[in-house]
Amino acid sequence: MSKFTIDDLIKEAAEAHKEGDYIKEKNSYQELYDLYKHKLGENHPDTLIVLGNLANSYSCLEDYNKALELNITLYNARKEILGEKHPDTLIALHNLASSYSDLRDYNKACKLQNVVYNAFKEILGENHPNTLSSLNNLANSYSDLGDYTKALEMKNAVYNGRKEILGEKHPDTLRSLANLAKFYSCLGYYNKALEMRSAVYNARKEILGEKHPNTLAALHNLACSYSDLGD
């Protein structure tokens, strides 16, 4: 019998994560998972949420094999209960793909991310935020495989989709533009990266002010672009 209540364990896990104490976080979620499984059953929604958190704790501890094992269990449970194309099942499949990526099985990860993206596109449409997020994840998988042309094409599509739906200065759009600029920089397109990073910095300065952490991060990235160009 645990000496902690469920609320105590939830609070303890959250605080441990915030502090970066992933061992303590993992132990709290393990105890919470065992309690939920005993009280509610292993396939109860609350139990499965905690299982996902526990898998993430193992991932933070770089125990990727254990995280993979738990994510497989979670995905199979979600699929059985909710069906293959329920959003929660697709999120579990994305997390499973991330575990394969952590283990450097990039082909398997890319295959699963393709399934997630195509399902979201079919269900929600190609410009829904969840679909665009899954497309960004798929782009990262192609990048891991060394297919930078395909990855760049997808990242551009993510940025253009977010710009169309959310506007040029929405935080998600600016984050996407910053990621795209980073990708161009890594490929050696320094002038293109500079142009994009200038746009991100100016937008964040206008919206957040010069001394906001996000503005300062954008300024740092802009400085890196000038450095890349030897300026």
Secondary structure, 3 states (H helix, E strand, C coil): CCCCCHHHHHHHHHHHHHHCCHHHHHHHHHHHHHHHHHHHCCCCHHHHHHHHHHHHHHHHCCCHHHHHHHHHHHHHHHHHHHCCCCHHHHHHHHHHHHHHHHCCCHHHHHHHHHHHHHHHHHHHCCCCHHHHHHHHHHHHHHHHCCCHHHHHHHHHHHHHHHHHHHCCCCHHHHHHHHHHHHHHHHCCCHHHHHHHHHHHHHHHHHHHCCCCHHHHHHHHHHHHHHHHCCC
